[in-house]
Amino acid sequence: MKFMLTVLLATATPCFSASTIRFPKDFVKRTSSDLPTTHLYVCDTAGFSGRCENLHVTPGRCYNLNESWNKLTLAAGPDQGTFCSLFP
């Protein structure tokens, strides 16, 4: 069995294949500076009271809350018209 595997690997020929993706003619490449900024409002007391901070975030990216908010956040919400998923 080992001999057959050795022969098979020794005679294998790598095959590289890639297809070309055709973008629309009006496609505009975006950079990170083109991405919009939104906010996540976090507070350490339920009902959006107590100590609060408005964090600047870019949509479509994941963030870790810093140590001061990681285990203290009891209320959180994004700007109107956006959404955010939070995981413990």
Secondary structure as UniProt FT lines:
FT   HELIX           2..11
FT   TURN            25..26
FT   HELIX           32..34
FT   STRAND          38..45
FT   TURN            46..48
FT   STRAND          49..57
FT   TURN            59..60
FT   HELIX           67..70
FT   TURN            71..72
FT   STRAND          75..78
FT   TURN            80..81
//
